[in-house]
């Protein structure tokens, strides 16, 4: 989670920044990794997740929904400390 920042080259974020008129908005990221032995990153990102990837993505979506609700109830910096803990990524 980040409280603000640039688009980092991400066209979707660039569009949101342009529409909002500011880069100052909260962002909750869900990472999907990269293909192990392929240069086809676009195909990897756009494909339907399977097996363990699907399970991990489903769990991440549930966590993201929970964190979104928590963001309405808690201090953003405090929530970032919870979300960005190393044990959330292991």
Long-range contacts (C-beta under 8 A, 24 or more apart in sequence): 1-26, 1-27, 1-28, 1-29, 1-67, 1-76, 1-79, 1-80, 1-83, 1-84, 2-26, 2-27, 2-29, 2-80, 3-27, 3-76, 3-77, 3-80, 26-71, 26-76, 28-64, 28-67, 28-68, 28-71, 28-83, 30-57, 30-60, 30-61, 30-64, 32-57, 63-88
